[in-house]
Amino acid sequence: MRAISAAMYSAGRPFAVARLLGFPDERFCDSPLPRGQYGEKIEELKNKGYDPKDFNAQTTMIFASIFESLDKRRAVVELRRDQALSKLEDRRAADLAVLKTIDASASPLEA
């Protein structure tokens, strides 16, 4: 899921650049990426005072609901992982307690 979030920034950057240049979403086909002017337009935006971080901020705004959904899903997965690890640790502790009980009650062998 972390890889998906990182990939979304890369994938969304052309859309962010298009929005910052004033292209509506439904006319992305007229924007710099499909026309082969992406690099030039990024430099143009930088010359206008935009920082490359602005492209990521715009991407975040575009995909805000998707990022939120991914965060919720990641939290659920992490919670389930933590619960599974906790159960595993409990089982190991119980097995160890049984082994200690067996060792304590064993009588030494007589020769």
Biopython code that builds the backbone (N, CA, C, O; Angstrom):
import numpy as np
from Bio.PDB.StructureBuilder import StructureBuilder

atoms = [
    (1, "MET", "N", (0.826, -1.199, 0.000)),
    (1, "MET", "CA", (0.000, 0.000, 0.000)),
    (1, "MET", "C", (0.867, 1.258, 0.000)),
    (1, "MET", "O", (0.503, 2.272, -0.595)),
    (2, "ARG", "N", (2.019, 1.182, 0.674)),
    (2, "ARG", "CA", (2.927, 2.326, 0.651)),
    (2, "ARG", "C", (3.435, 2.563, -0.758)),
    (2, "ARG", "O", (3.569, 3.707, -1.190)),
    (3, "ALA", "N", (3.716, 1.491, -1.472)),
    (3, "ALA", "CA", (4.199, 1.615, -2.848)),
    (3, "ALA", "C", (3.117, 2.229, -3.741)),
    (3, "ALA", "O", (3.416, 3.014, -4.641)),
    (4, "ILE", "N", (1.877, 1.869, -3.486)),
    (4, "ILE", "CA", (0.774, 2.437, -4.267)),
    (4, "ILE", "C", (0.699, 3.947, -4.043)),
    (4, "ILE", "O", (0.514, 4.703, -4.996)),
    (5, "SER", "N", (0.838, 4.389, -2.805)),
    (5, "SER", "CA", (0.786, 5.825, -2.515)),
    (5, "SER", "C", (1.894, 6.557, -3.250)),
    (5, "SER", "O", (1.655, 7.612, -3.838)),
    (6, "ALA", "N", (3.104, 6.010, -3.225)),
    (6, "ALA", "CA", (4.223, 6.649, -3.921)),
    (6, "ALA", "C", (3.975, 6.682, -5.424)),
    (6, "ALA", "O", (4.261, 7.680, -6.086)),
    (7, "ALA", "N", (3.446, 5.594, -5.954)),
    (7, "ALA", "CA", (3.168, 5.535, -7.394)),
    (7, "ALA", "C", (2.073, 6.528, -7.789)),
    (7, "ALA", "O", (2.084, 7.064, -8.897)),
    (8, "MET", "N", (1.132, 6.766, -6.881)),
    (8, "MET", "CA", (0.053, 7.719, -7.186)),
    (8, "MET", "C", (0.607, 9.129, -7.379)),
    (8, "MET", "O", (0.099, 9.883, -8.209)),
    (9, "TYR", "N", (1.638, 9.490, -6.625)),
    (9, "TYR", "CA", (2.237, 10.812, -6.805)),
    (9, "TYR", "C", (2.862, 10.926, -8.189)),
    (9, "TYR", "O", (2.696, 11.938, -8.869)),
    (10, "SER", "N", (3.578, 9.893, -8.601)),
    (10, "SER", "CA", (4.197, 9.912, -9.930)),
    (10, "SER", "C", (3.133, 9.956, -11.020)),
    (10, "SER", "O", (3.249, 10.709, -11.988)),
    (11, "ALA", "N", (2.101, 9.146, -10.852)),
    (11, "ALA", "CA", (1.038, 9.087, -11.857)),
    (11, "ALA", "C", (0.207, 10.366, -11.879)),
    (11, "ALA", "O", (-0.261, 10.785, -12.938)),
    (12, "GLY", "N", (0.024, 10.981, -10.728)),
    (12, "GLY", "CA", (-0.827, 12.167, -10.648)),
    (12, "GLY", "C", (-0.142, 13.468, -11.007)),
    (12, "GLY", "O", (-0.810, 14.466, -11.280)),
    (13, "ARG", "N", (1.186, 13.474, -11.011)),
    (13, "ARG", "CA", (1.919, 14.710, -11.273)),
    (13, "ARG", "C", (1.545, 15.364, -12.607)),
    (13, "ARG", "O", (1.372, 16.582, -12.640)),
    (14, "PRO", "N", (1.410, 14.607, -13.720)),
    (14, "PRO", "CA", (0.987, 15.256, -14.975)),
    (14, "PRO", "C", (-0.377, 15.929, -14.868)),
    (14, "PRO", "O", (-0.602, 16.973, -15.480)),
    (15, "PHE", "N", (-1.287, 15.340, -14.096)),
    (15, "PHE", "CA", (-2.603, 15.944, -13.914)),
    (15, "PHE", "C", (-2.491, 17.212, -13.067)),
    (15, "PHE", "O", (-3.188, 18.197, -13.310)),
    (16, "ALA", "N", (-1.599, 17.173, -12.066)),
    (16, "ALA", "CA", (-1.383, 18.350, -11.225)),
    (16, "ALA", "C", (-0.795, 19.489, -12.047)),
    (16, "ALA", "O", (-1.222, 20.637, -11.924)),
    (17, "VAL", "N", (0.182, 19.167, -12.884)),
    (17, "VAL", "CA", (0.787, 20.193, -13.749)),
    (17, "VAL", "C", (-0.279, 20.777, -14.667)),
    (17, "VAL", "O", (-0.344, 21.992, -14.857)),
    (18, "ALA", "N", (-1.111, 19.911, -15.234)),
    (18, "ALA", "CA", (-2.179, 20.386, -16.124)),
    (18, "ALA", "C", (-3.121, 21.335, -15.390)),
    (18, "ALA", "O", (-3.508, 22.371, -15.930)),
    (19, "ARG", "N", (-3.491, 20.980, -14.158)),
    (19, "ARG", "CA", (-4.391, 21.856, -13.379)),
    (19, "ARG", "C", (-3.728, 23.189, -13.065)),
    (19, "ARG", "O", (-4.355, 24.243, -13.163)),
    (20, "LEU", "N", (-2.447, 23.134, -12.685)),
    (20, "LEU", "CA", (-1.747, 24.383, -12.366)),
    (20, "LEU", "C", (-1.615, 25.281, -13.597)),
    (20, "LEU", "O", (-1.510, 26.501, -13.471)),
    (21, "LEU", "N", (-1.621, 24.678, -14.782)),
    (21, "LEU", "CA", (-1.573, 25.458, -16.025)),
    (21, "LEU", "C", (-2.963, 25.912, -16.467)),
    (21, "LEU", "O", (-3.101, 26.667, -17.430)),
    (22, "GLY", "N", (-3.991, 25.445, -15.754)),
    (22, "GLY", "CA", (-5.344, 25.893, -16.049)),
    (22, "GLY", "C", (-6.163, 24.968, -16.933)),
    (22, "GLY", "O", (-7.248, 25.346, -17.375)),
    (23, "PHE", "N", (-5.677, 23.778, -17.198)),
    (23, "PHE", "CA", (-6.434, 22.834, -18.018)),
    (23, "PHE", "C", (-7.460, 22.120, -17.158)),
    (23, "PHE", "O", (-7.110, 21.591, -16.103)),
    (24, "PRO", "N", (-8.721, 22.091, -17.579)),
    (24, "PRO", "CA", (-9.725, 21.335, -16.814)),
    (24, "PRO", "C", (-9.477, 19.829, -16.980)),
    (24, "PRO", "O", (-8.882, 19.391, -17.964)),
    (25, "ASP", "N", (-9.937, 19.062, -16.016)),
    (25, "ASP", "CA", (-9.705, 17.608, -16.045)),
    (25, "ASP", "C", (-10.228, 16.960, -17.327)),
    (25, "ASP", "O", (-9.597, 16.054, -17.871)),
    (26, "GLU", "N", (-11.364, 17.421, -17.799)),
    (26, "GLU", "CA", (-11.946, 16.788, -18.989)),
    (26, "GLU", "C", (-11.189, 17.136, -20.274)),
    (26, "GLU", "O", (-11.445, 16.546, -21.323)),
    (27, "ARG", "N", (-10.261, 18.091, -20.194)),
    (27, "ARG", "CA", (-9.445, 18.445, -21.369)),
    (27, "ARG", "C", (-7.973, 18.098, -21.139)),
    (27, "ARG", "O", (-7.085, 18.765, -21.668)),
    (28, "PHE", "N", (-7.721, 17.059, -20.353)),
    (28, "PHE", "CA", (-6.339, 16.638, -20.115)),
    (28, "PHE", "C", (-5.634, 16.311, -21.427)),
    (28, "PHE", "O", (-4.416, 16.450, -21.534)),
    (29, "CYS", "N", (-6.401, 15.876, -22.424)),
    (29, "CYS", "CA", (-5.816, 15.537, -23.726)),
    (29, "CYS", "C", (-5.125, 16.738, -24.371)),
    (29, "CYS", "O", (-4.257, 16.561, -25.226)),
    (30, "ASP", "N", (-5.493, 17.949, -23.977)),
    (30, "ASP", "CA", (-4.866, 19.158, -24.518)),
    (30, "ASP", "C", (-3.685, 19.627, -23.673)),
    (30, "ASP", "O", (-3.009, 20.590, -24.034)),
    (31, "SER", "N", (-3.436, 18.961, -22.565)),
    (31, "SER", "CA", (-2.404, 19.392, -21.621)),
    (31, "SER", "C", (-1.004, 18.998, -22.127)),
    (31, "SER", "O", (-0.883, 18.321, -23.148)),
    (32, "PRO", "N", (0.048, 19.421, -21.416)),
    (32, "PRO", "CA", (1.417, 19.215, -21.894)),
    (32, "PRO", "C", (1.861, 17.756, -22.062)),
    (32, "PRO", "O", (2.596, 17.452, -23.002)),
    (33, "LEU", "N", (1.434, 16.849, -21.177)),
    (33, "LEU", "CA", (1.925, 15.470, -21.258)),
    (33, "LEU", "C", (1.560, 14.809, -22.587)),
    (33, "LEU", "O", (2.454, 14.299, -23.262)),
    (34, "PRO", "N", (0.290, 14.794, -22.993)),
    (34, "PRO", "CA", (-0.043, 14.150, -24.270)),
    (34, "PRO", "C", (0.575, 14.864, -25.480)),
    (34, "PRO", "O", (0.753, 14.259, -26.538)),
    (35, "ARG", "N", (0.892, 16.122, -25.322)),
    (35, "ARG", "CA", (1.450, 16.885, -26.449)),
    (35, "ARG", "C", (2.980, 16.886, -26.474)),
    (35, "ARG", "O", (3.591, 17.502, -27.347)),
    (36, "GLY", "N", (3.596, 16.190, -25.511)),
    (36, "GLY", "CA", (5.046, 16.099, -25.505)),
    (36, "GLY", "C", (5.761, 17.347, -25.002)),
    (36, "GLY", "O", (6.941, 17.542, -25.295)),
    (37, "GLN", "N", (5.061, 18.198, -24.246)),
    (37, "GLN", "CA", (5.650, 19.442, -23.743)),
    (37, "GLN", "C", (5.761, 19.455, -22.222)),
    (37, "GLN", "O", (5.889, 20.516, -21.611)),
    (38, "TYR", "N", (5.711, 18.292, -21.628)),
    (38, "TYR", "CA", (5.658, 18.194, -20.169)),
    (38, "TYR", "C", (6.869, 18.836, -19.502)),
    (38, "TYR", "O", (6.713, 19.652, -18.594)),
    (39, "GLY", "N", (8.057, 18.483, -19.935)),
    (39, "GLY", "CA", (9.282, 19.032, -19.334)),
    (39, "GLY", "C", (9.357, 20.549, -19.470)),
    (39, "GLY", "O", (9.745, 21.246, -18.532)),
    (40, "GLU", "N", (8.987, 21.049, -20.630)),
    (40, "GLU", "CA", (9.008, 22.497, -20.864)),
    (40, "GLU", "C", (8.027, 23.218, -19.941)),
    (40, "GLU", "O", (8.350, 24.263, -19.377)),
    (41, "LYS", "N", (6.862, 22.670, -19.794)),
    (41, "LYS", "CA", (5.834, 23.312, -18.968)),
    (41, "LYS", "C", (6.185, 23.267, -17.482)),
    (41, "LYS", "O", (5.844, 24.183, -16.733)),
    (42, "ILE", "N", (6.870, 22.195, -17.054)),
    (42, "ILE", "CA", (7.323, 22.147, -15.661)),
    (42, "ILE", "C", (8.323, 23.275, -15.427)),
    (42, "ILE", "O", (8.261, 23.963, -14.408)),
    (43, "GLU", "N", (9.238, 23.463, -16.367)),
    (43, "GLU", "CA", (10.213, 24.561, -16.246)),
    (43, "GLU", "C", (9.499, 25.910, -16.257)),
    (43, "GLU", "O", (9.883, 26.824, -15.527)),
    (44, "GLU", "N", (8.475, 26.036, -17.072)),
    (44, "GLU", "CA", (7.684, 27.273, -17.128)),
    (44, "GLU", "C", (7.026, 27.548, -15.772)),
    (44, "GLU", "O", (7.030, 28.681, -15.291)),
    (45, "LEU", "N", (6.466, 26.512, -15.169)),
    (45, "LEU", "CA", (5.843, 26.680, -13.853)),
    (45, "LEU", "C", (6.888, 27.045, -12.794)),
    (45, "LEU", "O", (6.628, 27.874, -11.922)),
    (46, "LYS", "N", (8.066, 26.427, -12.872)),
    (46, "LYS", "CA", (9.141, 26.762, -11.931)),
    (46, "LYS", "C", (9.554, 28.229, -12.088)),
    (46, "LYS", "O", (9.809, 28.923, -11.104)),
    (47, "ASN", "N", (9.615, 28.681, -13.330)),
    (47, "ASN", "CA", (9.971, 30.083, -13.583)),
    (47, "ASN", "C", (8.900, 31.047, -13.063)),
    (47, "ASN", "O", (9.195, 32.197, -12.739)),
    (48, "LYS", "N", (7.668, 30.573, -12.988)),
    (48, "LYS", "CA", (6.576, 31.391, -12.441)),
    (48, "LYS", "C", (6.569, 31.376, -10.917)),
    (48, "LYS", "O", (5.766, 32.069, -10.293)),
    (49, "GLY", "N", (7.466, 30.584, -10.311)),
    (49, "GLY", "CA", (7.562, 30.561, -8.857)),
    (49, "GLY", "C", (6.998, 29.328, -8.189)),
    (49, "GLY", "O", (6.999, 29.235, -6.961)),
    (50, "TYR", "N", (6.515, 28.381, -8.972)),
    (50, "TYR", "CA", (6.007, 27.135, -8.391)),
    (50, "TYR", "C", (7.182, 26.258, -7.988)),
    (50, "TYR", "O", (8.187, 26.170, -8.694)),
    (51, "ASP", "N", (7.034, 25.623, -6.855)),
    (51, "ASP", "CA", (8.025, 24.680, -6.363)),
    (51, "ASP", "C", (7.549, 23.283, -6.752)),
    (51, "ASP", "O", (6.343, 23.039, -6.764)),
    (52, "PRO", "N", (8.454, 22.356, -7.071)),
    (52, "PRO", "CA", (8.001, 20.982, -7.375)),
    (52, "PRO", "C", (7.127, 20.376, -6.273)),
    (52, "PRO", "O", (6.320, 19.488, -6.545)),
    (53, "LYS", "N", (7.281, 20.850, -5.030)),
    (53, "LYS", "CA", (6.412, 20.378, -3.942)),
    (53, "LYS", "C", (4.963, 20.784, -4.192)),
    (53, "LYS", "O", (4.039, 20.119, -3.724)),
    (54, "ASP", "N", (4.764, 21.876, -4.929)),
    (54, "ASP", "CA", (3.407, 22.303, -5.268)),
    (54, "ASP", "C", (2.713, 21.253, -6.133)),
    (54, "ASP", "O", (1.499, 21.069, -6.036)),
    (55, "PHE", "N", (3.485, 20.563, -6.979)),
    (55, "PHE", "CA", (2.896, 19.522, -7.820)),
    (55, "PHE", "C", (2.390, 18.380, -6.946)),
    (55, "PHE", "O", (1.319, 17.828, -7.197)),
    (56, "ASN", "N", (3.167, 18.024, -5.915)),
    (56, "ASN", "CA", (2.734, 16.960, -4.995)),
    (56, "ASN", "C", (1.525, 17.398, -4.184)),
    (56, "ASN", "O", (0.625, 16.601, -3.919)),
    (57, "ALA", "N", (1.508, 18.668, -3.789)),
    (57, "ALA", "CA", (0.350, 19.181, -3.033)),
    (57, "ALA", "C", (-0.908, 19.118, -3.895)),
    (57, "ALA", "O", (-1.974, 18.722, -3.425)),
    (58, "GLN", "N", (-0.771, 19.509, -5.150)),
    (58, "GLN", "CA", (-1.916, 19.461, -6.065)),
    (58, "GLN", "C", (-2.342, 18.011, -6.284)),
    (58, "GLN", "O", (-3.535, 17.712, -6.340)),
    (59, "THR", "N", (-1.367, 17.116, -6.408)),
    (59, "THR", "CA", (-1.673, 15.686, -6.565)),
    (59, "THR", "C", (-2.425, 15.171, -5.347)),
    (59, "THR", "O", (-3.378, 14.404, -5.478)),
    (60, "THR", "N", (-1.996, 15.591, -4.168)),
    (60, "THR", "CA", (-2.681, 15.181, -2.933)),
    (60, "THR", "C", (-4.133, 15.639, -2.954)),
    (60, "THR", "O", (-5.031, 14.893, -2.564)),
    (61, "MET", "N", (-4.359, 16.859, -3.406)),
    (61, "MET", "CA", (-5.730, 17.366, -3.473)),
    (61, "MET", "C", (-6.560, 16.574, -4.484)),
    (61, "MET", "O", (-7.737, 16.301, -4.247)),
    (62, "ILE", "N", (-5.951, 16.210, -5.604)),
    (62, "ILE", "CA", (-6.669, 15.453, -6.630)),
    (62, "ILE", "C", (-7.096, 14.084, -6.085)),
    (62, "ILE", "O", (-8.230, 13.645, -6.278)),
    (63, "PHE", "N", (-6.152, 13.423, -5.397)),
    (63, "PHE", "CA", (-6.392, 12.056, -4.927)),
    (63, "PHE", "C", (-6.707, 11.984, -3.442)),
    (63, "PHE", "O", (-6.521, 10.926, -2.841)),
    (64, "ALA", "N", (-7.168, 13.048, -2.829)),
    (64, "ALA", "CA", (-7.374, 13.088, -1.369)),
    (64, "ALA", "C", (-8.242, 11.935, -0.860)),
    (64, "ALA", "O", (-7.892, 11.290, 0.128)),
    (65, "SER", "N", (-9.349, 11.675, -1.513)),
    (65, "SER", "CA", (-10.238, 10.609, -1.029)),
    (65, "SER", "C", (-9.600, 9.236, -1.185)),
    (65, "SER", "O", (-9.825, 8.352, -0.358)),
    (66, "ILE", "N", (-8.808, 9.048, -2.232)),
    (66, "ILE", "CA", (-8.144, 7.764, -2.433)),
    (66, "ILE", "C", (-7.052, 7.568, -1.387)),
    (66, "ILE", "O", (-6.908, 6.480, -0.830)),
    (67, "PHE", "N", (-6.270, 8.641, -1.117)),
    (67, "PHE", "CA", (-5.242, 8.544, -0.084)),
    (67, "PHE", "C", (-5.879, 8.226, 1.272)),
    (67, "PHE", "O", (-5.350, 7.421, 2.040)),
    (68, "GLU", "N", (-7.006, 8.858, 1.556)),
    (68, "GLU", "CA", (-7.696, 8.605, 2.830)),
    (68, "GLU", "C", (-8.149, 7.153, 2.911)),
    (68, "GLU", "O", (-8.011, 6.512, 3.953)),
    (69, "SER", "N", (-8.686, 6.640, 1.820)),
    (69, "SER", "CA", (-9.131, 5.256, 1.782)),
    (69, "SER", "C", (-7.946, 4.305, 1.981)),
    (69, "SER", "O", (-8.056, 3.324, 2.717)),
    (70, "LEU", "N", (-6.818, 4.592, 1.331)),
    (70, "LEU", "CA", (-5.630, 3.757, 1.501)),
    (70, "LEU", "C", (-5.133, 3.794, 2.936)),
    (70, "LEU", "O", (-4.721, 2.771, 3.482)),
    (71, "ASP", "N", (-5.171, 4.983, 3.553)),
    (71, "ASP", "CA", (-4.740, 5.091, 4.952)),
    (71, "ASP", "C", (-5.617, 4.244, 5.865)),
    (71, "ASP", "O", (-5.119, 3.577, 6.772)),
    (72, "LYS", "N", (-6.925, 4.274, 5.624)),
    (72, "LYS", "CA", (-7.838, 3.465, 6.440)),
    (72, "LYS", "C", (-7.564, 1.977, 6.244)),
    (72, "LYS", "O", (-7.546, 1.207, 7.205)),
    (73, "ARG", "N", (-7.354, 1.586, 5.004)),
    (73, "ARG", "CA", (-7.093, 0.170, 4.726)),
    (73, "ARG", "C", (-5.777, -0.266, 5.344)),
    (73, "ARG", "O", (-5.676, -1.364, 5.891)),
    (74, "ARG", "N", (-4.757, 0.601, 5.258)),
    (74, "ARG", "CA", (-3.463, 0.268, 5.851)),
    (74, "ARG", "C", (-3.593, 0.130, 7.367)),
    (74, "ARG", "O", (-2.978, -0.750, 7.968)),
    (75, "ALA", "N", (-4.395, 1.003, 7.983)),
    (75, "ALA", "CA", (-4.600, 0.920, 9.436)),
    (75, "ALA", "C", (-5.270, -0.392, 9.814)),
    (75, "ALA", "O", (-4.900, -1.008, 10.814)),
    (76, "VAL", "N", (-6.246, -0.827, 9.032)),
    (76, "VAL", "CA", (-6.931, -2.095, 9.300)),
    (76, "VAL", "C", (-5.944, -3.257, 9.154)),
    (76, "VAL", "O", (-5.915, -4.164, 9.986)),
    (77, "VAL", "N", (-5.145, -3.222, 8.099)),
    (77, "VAL", "CA", (-4.169, -4.296, 7.878)),
    (77, "VAL", "C", (-3.156, -4.329, 9.019)),
    (77, "VAL", "O", (-2.810, -5.405, 9.507)),
    (78, "GLU", "N", (-2.680, -3.170, 9.446)),
    (78, "GLU", "CA", (-1.716, -3.120, 10.549)),
    (78, "GLU", "C", (-2.340, -3.621, 11.851)),
    (78, "GLU", "O", (-1.674, -4.305, 12.629)),
    (79, "LEU", "N", (-3.603, -3.292, 12.098)),
    (79, "LEU", "CA", (-4.293, -3.774, 13.290)),
    (79, "LEU", "C", (-4.404, -5.302, 13.264)),
    (79, "LEU", "O", (-4.149, -5.968, 14.267)),
    (80, "ARG", "N", (-4.786, -5.844, 12.112)),
    (80, "ARG", "CA", (-4.895, -7.303, 11.993)),
    (80, "ARG", "C", (-3.534, -7.970, 12.174)),
    (80, "ARG", "O", (-3.428, -9.017, 12.813)),
    (81, "ARG", "N", (-2.497, -7.358, 11.609)),
    (81, "ARG", "CA", (-1.150, -7.905, 11.784)),
    (81, "ARG", "C", (-0.762, -7.917, 13.256)),
    (81, "ARG", "O", (-0.238, -8.911, 13.757)),
    (82, "ASP", "N", (-1.022, -6.802, 13.954)),
    (82, "ASP", "CA", (-0.688, -6.712, 15.375)),
    (82, "ASP", "C", (-1.457, -7.736, 16.202)),
    (82, "ASP", "O", (-0.906, -8.324, 17.133)),
    (83, "GLN", "N", (-2.725, -7.952, 15.869)),
    (83, "GLN", "CA", (-3.525, -8.952, 16.580)),
    (83, "GLN", "C", (-2.980, -10.361, 16.343)),
    (83, "GLN", "O", (-2.913, -11.168, 17.270)),
    (84, "ALA", "N", (-2.595, -10.651, 15.111)),
    (84, "ALA", "CA", (-2.041, -11.966, 14.796)),
    (84, "ALA", "C", (-0.720, -12.179, 15.531)),
    (84, "ALA", "O", (-0.476, -13.259, 16.068)),
    (85, "LEU", "N", (0.132, -11.156, 15.558)),
    (85, "LEU", "CA", (1.403, -11.271, 16.284)),
    (85, "LEU", "C", (1.173, -11.457, 17.778)),
    (85, "LEU", "O", (1.894, -12.212, 18.431)),
    (86, "SER", "N", (0.178, -10.773, 18.316)),
    (86, "SER", "CA", (-0.136, -10.914, 19.731)),
    (86, "SER", "C", (-0.586, -12.341, 20.049)),
    (86, "SER", "O", (-0.157, -12.915, 21.050)),
    (87, "LYS", "N", (-1.448, -12.918, 19.207)),
    (87, "LYS", "CA", (-1.897, -14.299, 19.407)),
    (87, "LYS", "C", (-0.720, -15.266, 19.308)),
    (87, "LYS", "O", (-0.629, -16.221, 20.080)),
    (88, "LEU", "N", (0.174, -15.020, 18.365)),
    (88, "LEU", "CA", (1.347, -15.872, 18.214)),
    (88, "LEU", "C", (2.235, -15.807, 19.454)),
    (88, "LEU", "O", (2.721, -16.836, 19.925)),
    (89, "GLU", "N", (2.444, -14.629, 19.971)),
    (89, "GLU", "CA", (3.249, -14.472, 21.188)),
    (89, "GLU", "C", (2.578, -15.148, 22.381)),
    (89, "GLU", "O", (3.255, -15.756, 23.211)),
    (90, "ASP", "N", (1.242, -15.046, 22.471)),
    (90, "ASP", "CA", (0.514, -15.714, 23.555)),
    (90, "ASP", "C", (0.685, -17.230, 23.467)),
    (90, "ASP", "O", (0.885, -17.893, 24.485)),
    (91, "ARG", "N", (0.606, -17.783, 22.248)),
    (91, "ARG", "CA", (0.765, -19.233, 22.077)),
    (91, "ARG", "C", (2.177, -19.665, 22.446)),
    (91, "ARG", "O", (2.365, -20.688, 23.104)),
    (92, "ARG", "N", (3.161, -18.892, 22.025)),
    (92, "ARG", "CA", (4.546, -19.228, 22.373)),
    (92, "ARG", "C", (4.748, -19.201, 23.891)),
    (92, "ARG", "O", (5.405, -20.078, 24.451)),
    (93, "ALA", "N", (4.184, -18.198, 24.543)),
    (93, "ALA", "CA", (4.300, -18.098, 26.002)),
    (93, "ALA", "C", (3.617, -19.284, 26.670)),
    (93, "ALA", "O", (4.145, -19.830, 27.639)),
    (94, "ALA", "N", (2.454, -19.693, 26.171)),
    (94, "ALA", "CA", (1.740, -20.835, 26.743)),
    (94, "ALA", "C", (2.542, -22.118, 26.545)),
    (94, "ALA", "O", (2.638, -22.938, 27.458)),
    (95, "ASP", "N", (3.116, -22.296, 25.357)),
    (95, "ASP", "CA", (3.941, -23.485, 25.096)),
    (95, "ASP", "C", (5.166, -23.512, 26.007)),
    (95, "ASP", "O", (5.542, -24.568, 26.515)),
    (96, "LEU", "N", (5.776, -22.368, 26.211)),
    (96, "LEU", "CA", (6.940, -22.277, 27.080)),
    (96, "LEU", "C", (6.561, -22.605, 28.525)),
    (96, "LEU", "O", (7.315, -23.275, 29.231)),
    (97, "ALA", "N", (5.389, -22.131, 28.964)),
    (97, "ALA", "CA", (4.923, -22.418, 30.327)),
    (97, "ALA", "C", (4.695, -23.913, 30.510)),
    (97, "ALA", "O", (5.014, -24.459, 31.567)),
    (98, "VAL", "N", (4.147, -24.585, 29.496)),
    (98, "VAL", "CA", (3.926, -26.030, 29.566)),
    (98, "VAL", "C", (5.264, -26.753, 29.677)),
    (98, "VAL", "O", (5.405, -27.676, 30.479)),
    (99, "LEU", "N", (6.239, -26.343, 28.884)),
    (99, "LEU", "CA", (7.558, -26.979, 28.941)),
    (99, "LEU", "C", (8.207, -26.796, 30.307)),
    (99, "LEU", "O", (8.826, -27.720, 30.833)),
    (100, "LYS", "N", (8.066, -25.608, 30.877)),
    (100, "LYS", "CA", (8.641, -25.365, 32.209)),
    (100, "LYS", "C", (7.951, -26.229, 33.263)),
    (100, "LYS", "O", (8.605, -26.712, 34.187)),
    (101, "THR", "N", (6.644, -26.428, 33.134)),
    (101, "THR", "CA", (5.887, -27.251, 34.072)),
    (101, "THR", "C", (6.350, -28.697, 33.971)),
    (101, "THR", "O", (6.522, -29.365, 34.991)),
    (102, "ILE", "N", (6.548, -29.177, 32.776)),
    (102, "ILE", "CA", (6.999, -30.558, 32.579)),
    (102, "ILE", "C", (8.378, -30.746, 33.175)),
    (102, "ILE", "O", (8.623, -31.755, 33.836)),
    (103, "ASP", "N", (9.280, -29.813, 32.966)),
    (103, "ASP", "CA", (10.636, -29.919, 33.517)),
    (103, "ASP", "C", (10.620, -29.891, 35.042)),
    (103, "ASP", "O", (11.395, -30.609, 35.674)),
    (104, "ALA", "N", (9.764, -29.086, 35.639)),
    (104, "ALA", "CA", (9.711, -28.957, 37.088)),
    (104, "ALA", "C", (9.162, -30.206, 37.764)),
    (104, "ALA", "O", (9.542, -30.524, 38.891)),
    (105, "SER", "N", (8.274, -30.911, 37.081)),
    (105, "SER", "CA", (7.659, -32.078, 37.701)),
    (105, "SER", "C", (8.404, -33.361, 37.388)),
    (105, "SER", "O", (8.077, -34.409, 37.945)),
    (106, "ALA", "N", (9.375, -33.309, 36.531)),
    (106, "ALA", "CA", (10.117, -34.518, 36.176)),
    (106, "ALA", "C", (11.000, -34.967, 37.328)),
    (106, "ALA", "O", (11.627, -34.152, 38.005)),
    (107, "SER", "N", (11.037, -36.245, 37.530)),
    (107, "SER", "CA", (11.902, -36.774, 38.609)),
    (107, "SER", "C", (13.226, -37.234, 37.980)),
    (107, "SER", "O", (13.269, -37.710, 36.845)),
    (108, "PRO", "N", (14.276, -37.075, 38.742)),
    (108, "PRO", "CA", (15.574, -37.490, 38.202)),
    (108, "PRO", "C", (15.613, -38.999, 38.023)),
    (108, "PRO", "O", (14.975, -39.742, 38.768)),
    (109, "LEU", "N", (16.350, -39.431, 37.050)),
    (109, "LEU", "CA", (16.471, -40.871, 36.784)),
    (109, "LEU", "C", (17.420, -41.488, 37.810)),
    (109, "LEU", "O", (18.472, -40.934, 38.127)),
    (110, "GLU", "N", (17.019, -42.638, 38.310)),
    (110, "GLU", "CA", (17.886, -43.320, 39.269)),
    (110, "GLU", "C", (18.774, -44.299, 38.524)),
    (110, "GLU", "O", (18.338, -45.022, 37.628)),
    (111, "ALA", "N", (20.009, -44.293, 38.919)),
    (111, "ALA", "CA", (20.967, -45.166, 38.240)),
    (111, "ALA", "C", (21.040, -46.531, 38.873)),
    (111, "ALA", "O", (21.801, -47.383, 38.416)),
]
sb = StructureBuilder()
sb.init_structure("model")
sb.init_model(0)
sb.init_chain("A")
sb.init_seg("    ")
for serial, (resi, resn, name, xyz) in enumerate(atoms, 1):
    if name == "N":
        sb.init_residue(resn, " ", resi, " ")
    sb.init_atom(name, np.array(xyz, "f"), 0.0, 1.0, " ", f" {name:<3s}", serial, name[0])
structure = sb.get_structure()
